[in-house]
Amino acid sequence: MSHQGEILQEVIKNSGISITRIVDELGITRPTIYRKFKDETLDYNFVKRIGEIIGHDFSQDFTSLHQVVLPFSVTPVSHGVSVMSDKGVTHKSTVTPMIESDSLKQLMQLQQKYIALLEAYNELLLKVYGPK
């Protein structure tokens, strides 16, 4: 069975869109995307951005079977909820999806920090060396 990075690479290859165009639009380097092709699991937002660039919906490629074995790395998102009291006053509260274990929560936080660090590093490289 192919892992998510291999599936991503194959779909990009079949799209006819050049790697150069994709990395330019993402603001990353070619070696970065080639490393992503080797990853077994990919960040949902990264795959979604590539899907937008090449005009492809990856939900059909990453089926429930892939998701069970090789789940997307998904960052929890807070959703704003408006609650109306019996006096007609609307209150806004934030609801965060429950995370089953503390270790998963810590892993997700580390993933967010790592991605932020990589993005800052890429920005620094662009400032120092400029786009190619």
DAZIDA-V320716 format. One record per backbone hydrogen bond with DSSP energy under -1.0 kcal/mol. NH is the residue of the N-H (numbers start at 1). CO is the residue of the C=O. If there is no record, write none. Layout:
BEGIN
nh=NH co=CO
nh=NH co=CO
END
This chain:
BEGIN
nh=4 co=40
nh=5 co=39
nh=7 co=3
nh=8 co=4
nh=9 co=5
nh=10 co=6
nh=11 co=7
nh=12 co=8
nh=13 co=9
nh=14 co=10
nh=15 co=11
nh=22 co=18
nh=23 co=19
nh=24 co=20
nh=25 co=21
nh=26 co=22
nh=27 co=23
nh=28 co=23
nh=33 co=29
nh=34 co=30
nh=35 co=31
nh=36 co=32
nh=37 co=33
nh=38 co=35
nh=39 co=36
nh=44 co=73
nh=47 co=43
nh=48 co=44
nh=49 co=45
nh=50 co=46
nh=51 co=47
nh=52 co=48
nh=53 co=49
nh=54 co=50
nh=55 co=51
nh=56 co=51
nh=62 co=58
nh=63 co=61
nh=67 co=63
nh=68 co=64
nh=69 co=65
nh=70 co=66
nh=73 co=42
nh=79 co=95
nh=81 co=93
nh=83 co=91
nh=85 co=89
nh=88 co=85
nh=91 co=83
nh=93 co=81
nh=95 co=79
nh=105 co=101
nh=106 co=102
nh=107 co=103
nh=108 co=104
nh=109 co=105
nh=110 co=106
nh=111 co=107
nh=112 co=108
nh=113 co=109
nh=114 co=110
nh=115 co=111
nh=116 co=112
nh=117 co=113
nh=118 co=114
nh=119 co=115
nh=120 co=116
nh=121 co=117
nh=122 co=118
nh=123 co=119
nh=124 co=120
nh=125 co=121
nh=126 co=122
nh=127 co=123
nh=128 co=124
nh=129 co=125
nh=130 co=126
END
